[in-house]
């Protein structure tokens, strides 16, 4: 994975989904694929496995699965824990484009 600072230091909004798979189940994958198709090159959609990136998760104080964040120009614009609605995520990303 690229360094975190490189991932979030872009003029495009970056939606991060910090997740941890339980029994191979990942409910957000379909939503994130839809968002990637809708926004194309206008936004970045990135999934980060907490168990494979424990240092980053600790540094960002990620305690709940899933945790979503939106960054733009290296600055956190929005953060929420728990399952998110696709329509709400579309609206949020549009706000930062």
PyMOL commands that set and color helices and strands:
alter all, ss='L'
color gray80, all
select helices_A, chain A and resi 4-8+29-42+50-52+54-59+86-96
alter helices_A, ss='H'
color red, helices_A
select strands_A, chain A and resi 13-19+43-49+67-72+75-81
alter strands_A, ss='S'
color yellow, strands_A
deselect
rebuild
show_as cartoon
